[in-house]
Amino acid sequence: MSNILEVTNLTKHFGGLTAVSSLDLHIKTGEILALIGPNGAGKSTVFNLVAGVFAPSEGVIKFAGQTIHGQKPWDLARLGLARTFQIVKPFASKTVLYNVMVGAFLRTNSTHKAREIAEDVLATLQLDHTKDMLAGNLTIADRKRLEIAKALATNPKLLLLDEVMAGLRPTEVDDMIGIIRGLRDRGVTVFVIEHIMRAVMALSDRVVVIQFGQKIAEGSPEAVTKDENVIKAYLGGEYDAA
Amino acid sequence: MSRKQLDRILLAVVALAAFGLPLVVTSPTYLQILILLFFYAYLTTAWNLVGGFAGVLPLGHSVFVGIGAYTSSILTLQYGVSPWIGMLVGGAIAAVIGVIIGLPTFRMRGAYFCLCTIAFAEGIRVMVENIDTLGPLKINGPRGLLVPLLKDPTFWDYQFMSKLPYYYIILVLLILVLAFTWFISRSKVGYYLAAGGEEPEAAAALGINVANYKLFAMALSCFLTALAGTFYAQLMLYFYPKGLMGLDLSFEIAFIALIGGRGTIAGPVIGALLLRPLNEFTRIYLSDMLPGLHLVIFGLILILVMIYLPKGLTAPLSALYDRLARKITVQGEAK
């Protein structure tokens, strides 16, 4: 299996602060990779670097074999790299259908076709009953789904999901796990940042753990949660791994 | 009767009424008020492409009215070019200048963008006021330009002895620009403009180059605005920088849009229907007491609308129409 995303020696400085430091990372086509780490570890910065929001200070980012760092978010979306935002950004004054159609227009110029794509995506995410509601009036769980729906409507190869479980009730988390698995079955490679460990364990094929912008562990979810460095990072240095 | 049929009937009735109105309104004074009403509705609809759909608030659009008026008039006066041609040249120049203004300013948000458009517009007005001749072009500084009255004007001269042709020209222009806006708002460009105006970061992540779409909307809006400038020059046959390119006109366009409903198709028309007669009558009856009182009244109305109907008058009116339409269509089905 080839790698859809390859990140080598990725570094980002904000003034004197090094948010990400010499990070190597790869995602295989078709897998679900989770990026975890304590608050402030640099997870969202990694996402923003990959999605083109910031240019990296150093390092190489390759998407589907092509070097992409320095390219703008709208160019990356066209190449097939879509993302959601941790703080959801719906077009609040528009209907849910309108929101998703904005995404769908990336692959078509026809309003009719965009509506078809959007309705299909809404059905996949079990949001069809909300399609005429204003996005600003949705519940938090539905807003998170709408974030995914908008991104999915651009027909991405790789989808970056930034904490789409945060703030959800346990049953809603279960639903979301089902949805994300469904995305993978549709052929989308998924890269998630997640804090809810139950979801990480259930979803991911592989987990990368970072702290202070550096990778401290990588492997299967089971192996990573038993890793001494990871336990130290999350629970403090004095905790005994045994 | 279906909802679609009802919409069509209503549109047809409004259009017929607009075309038939001069049969009832024969006084040139009242006809002039109607002409200016449509003129402002047209300007606001053109403004709405940027100010409404793209979600920014440009406050210098009078400059583009001025560019239209000056370009076509100078071409007519000095080179004998028909204003119909000059109108298109003025539109093209306005579009280019709009893009030049937009390039640095669309990076700014909110009030900073507003202030920059005001600064650009006032800068251009002051420049025009202080230039007498620009190379071979006679601009005439603060005195403005006088379009000479022709003895036997033809259609090609864009000059008419009665008000009636002006009425129909601006009505057709208004209908065309409304249809164009309707078409845009339902197309990819309309969706992209709205998305970029509301959440630029989210729009960029969905593949939208927000700045480019705003520039495109700005170019369109400035082009259409300049066409109305030529119309104004041919209607009044005299204009000067302070009257035509000043902030009063820019603000009135924004007032009409905000009160009518930004980013809606009907908003500019509804806003103009309310504010233009108010403007004319306060000017006729109150200007002796306090000049500029109509602007104070505008301000008060704007404050009230923003507090109680922040989306403008169109939102409650269209909700009312929805309710009535549902009743009518349900009754129709029952029969």
Chai-1 contact restraints between the chains, C-beta under 6 A:
chainA,res_idxA,chainB,res_idxB,connection_type,confidence,min_distance_angstrom,max_distance_angstrom,comment,restraint_id
A,P73,B,A204,contact,1.0,0.0,6.0,A-B,restraint_1
A,P73,B,A205,contact,1.0,0.0,6.0,A-B,restraint_2
A,W74,B,A204,contact,1.0,0.0,6.0,A-B,restraint_3
A,W74,B,G207,contact,1.0,0.0,6.0,A-B,restraint_4
A,W74,B,I208,contact,1.0,0.0,6.0,A-B,restraint_5
A,W74,B,N209,contact,1.0,0.0,6.0,A-B,restraint_6
A,A77,B,L206,contact,1.0,0.0,6.0,A-B,restraint_7
A,A77,B,G207,contact,1.0,0.0,6.0,A-B,restraint_8
A,R78,B,G207,contact,1.0,0.0,6.0,A-B,restraint_9
A,R83,B,A205,contact,1.0,0.0,6.0,A-B,restraint_10
A,K89,B,E199,contact,1.0,0.0,6.0,A-B,restraint_11
A,K89,B,A202,contact,1.0,0.0,6.0,A-B,restraint_12
A,F91,B,A195,contact,1.0,0.0,6.0,A-B,restraint_13
A,F91,B,E198,contact,1.0,0.0,6.0,A-B,restraint_14
A,F91,B,E199,contact,1.0,0.0,6.0,A-B,restraint_15
A,V102,B,Y191,contact,1.0,0.0,6.0,A-B,restraint_16
A,V102,B,A195,contact,1.0,0.0,6.0,A-B,restraint_17
A,V102,B,L206,contact,1.0,0.0,6.0,A-B,restraint_18
A,G103,B,L206,contact,1.0,0.0,6.0,A-B,restraint_19
A,F105,B,K188,contact,1.0,0.0,6.0,A-B,restraint_20
A,F105,B,Y191,contact,1.0,0.0,6.0,A-B,restraint_21
A,L106,B,G207,contact,1.0,0.0,6.0,A-B,restraint_22
A,N109,B,K188,contact,1.0,0.0,6.0,A-B,restraint_23
A,T111,B,R186,contact,1.0,0.0,6.0,A-B,restraint_24
A,T154,B,L206,contact,1.0,0.0,6.0,A-B,restraint_25
A,T154,B,G207,contact,1.0,0.0,6.0,A-B,restraint_26
